[in-house]
Amino acid sequence: MSRFVPVLLAAAVLLPAPLAAQAVDVGKLDRRVGTLESEMRAVQRKVFPGGNARFFEPEIPAQAATPAPAPETPPATTPIADLTGRVDALEGQLKSMTGQIEAMEYKLRQLEDGQRRLKGDAEFRLNALENPGGVPLAPAGDPAAVPGKLPAPSAATPAPAPPKPAVPAAKPATDAAAWTAAYPKVTARDWPGVETAMSQFIADWPKSIRVPQAKYWLGRSFAARTQYPQAAKAFLDVYQSAPRSTPAPDALIALAGALNAMTKPKDACQVLGELESVYGAKLTDTQKADAGRQRTKAKCTA
């Protein structure tokens, strides 16, 4: 029996060494797991604010306690293997969620850039529609520039001299520049100049969105010089070629005024009926008042 004593003593001395090393490794892995779990919770809160349980578990669940194995059955895995598996899984999840954050940030930047471009384009189009050419459609206090109001014909008013031939000028680069150059004739009530400028604009820019306005002011220039047949033709052209344009309702009102001046009240009433049926709900108070005056002049029954 004495010869086994040294062997037993040697086994008793050597046995704690692996266990101590294992305890040290487990402590390091525990700290590593704790750090990774904290990082995972921070990433989860950033990716899914509010911690909705439909998308992820808001906190990394604790490992379920495993029942103690039966004395006769050795454990399937060691604590070090379990912790190593948890660390590997956590590292994989952390990399995946970091990639998701980067992808979401990139998409957010794209959306912000697209929104800025869309906002700038909308503001540009709105400014162009509200103030084409950078010139107001009608100056305040100028009754001759109010759409739909035609001067009453007067036999005592002498016919103005025909417009002088204009010196040919270089064509503007854009329709907006051409409109800016032509519109001051309207604000100055230079009706012969309006006829020349608007006729040239229509010829040079037949596809411009301002063509209906040019035709309207061309009709106004005819009406101002008591050339009512030419005025009626221009106003009718505005309505027939661009019924959804801004000056279309004013063109119908002015057409009724030209027909009244030509002593054609029945035709004027027909035009006013068309105005009411097409634009009745969209007419402004000023347009309704102008149409009412023309209806009174024509003595329309309805």
Secondary structure by P-SEA (a helix, b strand, c coil): cccaaaaaaaaaaacaaaaaaaaaaaaaaaaaaaaaaaaaaaaaaaacccccccccccccccccccccccccccccccaaaaaaaaaaaaaaaaaaaaaaaaaaaaaaaaaaaaaaaaaaaaaaaaaaaaccccccccccccccccccccccccccccccccccccccccccccaaaaaaaccccccccaaaaaaaaaaaaaaacccccaaaaaaaaaaaaaaaacaaaaaaaaaaaaaaacccccaaaaaaaaaaaaaaaacaaaaaaaaaaaaaaaccccccaaaaaaaaaaaaaacccc
